[in-house]
Amino acid sequence: MKRVLVYVDEDAVEDSVSLLQVGRQMYGRRGFRSFALAVGGPAPEAERRFDHVFRARSGPVANHDSATLARLIESLHRTHDFEAIVVPATHWGRVIAPRAAARLHAGLVADVTGVGRDADGVWMTRPAWSGRIRATIACRGDGPVMMSVRPRAFTDADPVATTAELIDVDVDDDPHPRVRLISRQTKAAGRDIRDSEVLVAGGAGIAGDLDLLDRLAVALGGAVAVSRRPVDMGLAPRAIQVGQSGKTVRPRLYVAIGISGASPHLAGIRGAEYVVSVNKDRSAPICSVSDIAVEGDGRVFIEGLLERIAATRTHTQGDGS
């Protein structure tokens, strides 16, 4: 029976638990035992979904000390001999994964978006050359298959409930750690664009009118997103960027306004159920993947759609329905 270890990022538990699907695609639904490494506190969702959960608790520093966690992953592998170690490619996961791979003298494939298995072993795919191509990397040697996986690249469409075996492990705290807690502040919870069923996204073509995106998003009950260009221009935060260097999203409706749709951006919206694009260039790449492609000015489109929505609501209220 194969063994797969998943690191559970306490700031991205859902993304971490969904990586069970990676194990299924590599070894089949009943071909492996699942292990979760949960650091920093209880992880009830992991305990309901994994076969075994390592609970590592210590002070407030260890779970933010990548060197300590890399040593812990190495120690667990030496004891349990995992065939695969999977880490979500979150901000923190990108820090831990290479350190753990170096300690295990194992190769690491980063930002994985697809996995599979053939007669020779496991293969993984990831974006390359700024997303212009997709590279396939085959793992043919011994030792653990190590990868970091882009958030939302996999979904656990058929979750299986279980009751995990809970295993308490000690975090090997260094008496002279490189990380010291100086102060702590609670970050205000913000809405993650990946949780929205409707996204109104803007690109370079409407970078000067991002306020209109807010109005349309409110009217549609959704959230605002952007391509990379407005972020690079300092007009929007990276937290709402969609694409290879941003977030992978799966909304029911994705409205792309003034976005040309280079391959890194398209990689981030491939899970969208319905895509509407507005662009002055009918040959823009985004048009080829759109369910509806509108050739025209984004500002005019938004203003016209807002007027139509307002008129429809006024008519509905006038009818008393």
N, C-alpha and C positions, 0 to 999 in steps of 0.2 A: 504494500500500500504506500503510495507516494505521500510526502509530507510537504505542506505549503505553509509558510509563515507570512502573515500580513501585518505590517506595522500600522497601528491605528493612531492617526493624528487626532489629538483631542479637539483641534479646531476644525476638523473635517471628518467627523465620524461617519457620516453617510457615504461620502466618497470612499472612505477606507473600507467599509463593510462591503460596498459594491464590488470590491476587488476579488470577492469569492468567485465571481464570474470568470476571472482570469484563470483560476485553478480548474474550473469546470471545462473551459475551452482547451486547456492543455492536457488534462488527464481524465476527463469525463466526470459526470455527476457523482459516481460512486468510486472513482479511481484514486481518491486522495483523502487524507485527513487534514482538516483545516486548523491552523493555530493562529491566534491573534496575540500581538504584543500591545497591551494597553498600559500607558504610562501616565501618571498624574492624577488618577482618580478612577471611580467606577465607570464602566462602559457597558451599561445594560443592553444596548442594541447588539454589541458584539457577543455578549453572553447568551443572547437568544439565537444567534446565527452560526457561531463557530463551534467546532467540536471541543476545542481546548482554548482557554484564555489565560495567558500569562499576565498577572497583575503585578506591576512593578510600582511600588510606592516609596517615596522618600521625601525629602524636603522640597522646597519650591524651586531649587536650582537644577537638580539632576535631570528633570524632564526637559530642560532647556540647555543642556550641555551635550553637544553632539558627540564629543569624544567619549563621554560616559555611555551614551546610548549605543554607539558603535561597538564598544567593548561588550555591552550586554547582548547585542545581537550575535556577536562572534561567540560568546559563551553558550548561548542557547543553541546555536548551530553545532558547536562541538559536541553538545550533549544529545541533540535530537536528530542531527544529520538531515536537514531539509533538502528536498530536491529543488525547491524554488523559494526565493525570498522576494516579496513584492511590497513596494513602498509607494504610497500616493505621491504624485509629483506636485505636492503643495510646496509652499515656500520652505517649510521646515523639512519636508521629506527630501527635497533636493539637497539639503545640507547633510542629512544623515546618511543617505544611500551611498554616496561615493566613499565616505569614511568607512562604512561597514564593509563595502566591497574591497577596499584596500587591505583591511585587516584580514579578510578571508582569502586574499589573493585570487579574487574572482572578477570576471568581466562584468560590466554594468551597462545595460541598455537604457537610455534615458528617454523620457517623454513617449513611452510606448502607447500606441493607439489600437493595436491589434495583435493577437497572439493565436497560435495554433500548433499543431503537432503533426508530423509525418513519420514515415518509417525510420528516418534517421535521427529524429529528435525534435526539440522545440524550436519554433521560429517566432520572431517578433517583428512588427513593422512600426516605423516611426517617421515623422516628417523630416525631410532633409533639404538642404539648400534653400533655407527660408520658406519651407513648405512647398517649393515648386515640384518636388518629387517625393515619393514615399519609398523609403529604403527598407529592405527586409534583411534581418540579421538572424542567422541560424546558430544555434548553440549545439555543438556536437561533442563537447568534451565532458569530463567528469566535474563534479563540484556543483554548487548550487547555481541555478539560473537566477540571476539578479536583474531586477528591472524597477524603474520608477514609471508610474502610469499616469497619464494625463487625467485630471479629474473630469468626470462625466464621459470619458471615452467608453466606459462599460456601464451597463445598467443590469441590476439583478432582477430580470423580468419575472423569474419564478422562484421567489425566496422560499427557503425551507427552514421552518422553525425547529430549533433543537435546544437542548439544555447543555451548556458547556461544562466541561470539567475545569474548575478554577484552580490555577496553580500560582501561588505567591512566590515571587522571585525577588532577590535582593538586588538593589541597584548598587553597583560597586562604586561608591562615591570616592573620588580622589581626595585625600586629606589636604591637598593643595590645588583645588580646582582652578581652571582658567576662567571660569564664569562665576561671578559673584553677584548676588542680588543687592542692588543699591536702593531701588524703590520700585513700587508697583502701582500702576494706574489701570482702572477698568476701562476698556474700550467700549464706546457706545455701539450698540448693536445696529448694524445697517442692513438694508435689504440687499440680498445677493441677487444679481440679475439672473443667475442660473435657476432661481426658484420661481421666476415669473413665467406665466403661460403666454404672455404677449410682450414682445420687445419691439420698440421703435428705435431703430439704429441709424445713426448719421455718420457720414464720412466727410472727406475733403470737400465734396460738392455742396455741403450745407454747413460747413464749419462755422461760418459767421452767423448762423441763425439757430444755434442749438436750443435757444429758448422755445422755439416752435416745437421741437421734439418733446419737450416737457408737456406742453399743452396737449399734443396729440396722444402722448402716453397716458395722461390723466383721463382723456376722453375715452380711450379704449380700455382703461383699467389695467394698464401695463406699466412697464418700466423703460427707462432710457438706456440705450447702449451706444457704443461708438466703435468705429474701426480704429486702427492704429494711428492714422494721420492726425486726428484731433488731439490725441494724447500727446504725440510728439510736438504738436504746436502749443502745448500748454493750456488747451481749452477744456480739457476733460480729464478726470482722474483715471488712472490705470485700472482701478477696481471695476470699471464698467466697460473695459475694452474686450471685444470679442475677437478671437482668432488664435493663431498658433502661439503668439507671445502674450495673449490675454486669456480669456476663458472659453471653454467649450460649452455651448448652450443647446438646449433641446426644447424650445418653446413650441406651443401649438401654432402661434402666428409670429413670423419675423418680418417686420417691415423695414426694408433697407433703403434709405434715402441718401442719394449722393455718394454711394459706395460703389467703387468700380468692381470690387470682388476679386482681388488677387487671391491666389491659391492659399496663402496662410489664413486669410479671412474665411474662405469657403470651408476650410478644414474645421473651423470653429462652429459652423452652423449646419453641418451635414445631418445632424439629428433633428433639425427643425421640421415640423409636420407640414407647414404651409409657408411659402416665402413669397412676399410681394416686394418688388423692387421698383424704384423710381430713379431714372438716370437720363441725362441728356444724350448719352451715347448708347444707341440700341445694340451695339456690338460689345458692350462692357461684359466681362465674364459673369457678373452677378445675374445678368439677364438669362443666361443659358441654364441656370439652376432654379429659376423663379417659376412659380405656378402662374403668377401674373406679372408681366413686365410692362411698366408704364414709361414711355419715352416723353420726357418733359422736365420742367423745372421743379425741383423739390419743394421750394417755398410755395409756389402756386398750388401744387398738389396738396400740401398740408392745409393751407388756408381754405381750399375748396372742400376738402374732406371734413374739416372742422365745421364749416357752414352746413354741410349736409347732415352731420351728426346732430348739430343743434336744432336744425329744422325738423328732423325726425323725432327728436325728443319733445319738442314743442307740440307737434301734431299728436303724438301719443298721449301727452298730458291733457291736451284739449279734448281728446275723446274720452278721457277719464279711465283709460286702460293702463 
